[in-house]
Amino acid sequence: MIRRRGFVAVDGDERAGLRILIQESDLDPGELAELSELVRRAAGPVNAEDPFSSTDLSHLGMRGWQMPVMLRPPGPVGEPVLDVFRVRRPEDLRAAEQIVIEGFELDGFKPYRPGELFPTALIEQPGVDVFVASHDGVAAGACVSVVDDGVGSHYWVGTSPAFRSRGVGRAVMLGSLAHLVDLPVTLTASKLGRPLYESLGYTVAAPSTWWASAPVTPPR
């Protein structure tokens, strides 16, 4: 973990790579130089998110695209039509992990190594919950919700490829929102996911710019 005024980075191995979250709109020259050096010497793939869309990383040979940050105000949600449960057992966490790896085509995490993306300690992490939606008794969708400083967030909302277009994404979102109805909730939406989130009461707050080392195909 590398924490600076303007960014937070997690520097991993050749499989996990380097992930960067820019946290200020005005990186100073020293911060930009350090961030650039981290990218140049990264052991694996690089992904960076700039919610301010103010830091240009194209000089590092990275490609950029935009996805909207969306916000849902506090409010009730409907009941999911599928069974959705909060993960409490390691074996269910492994199922969620594999759904996310498959759903997001995270080929860098293949061959699969249990606990590499979702460590078992995540089950006991305060403010973090992993949810799984099952379809006919089979784990079909998953997501992660985080609550911090009175705001909820969703990450890794994914569906197993075998269960797409069956309402799994909506179900896992409804099930995970049930414990967040009193909080504002945010997420970053892909083009395919945005209509679902809008139907659940999310609206676009701002565009966020994402950068990734090539070759990468941006989310559709």
Disulfide bonds with the S-S distance in Angstrom:
none
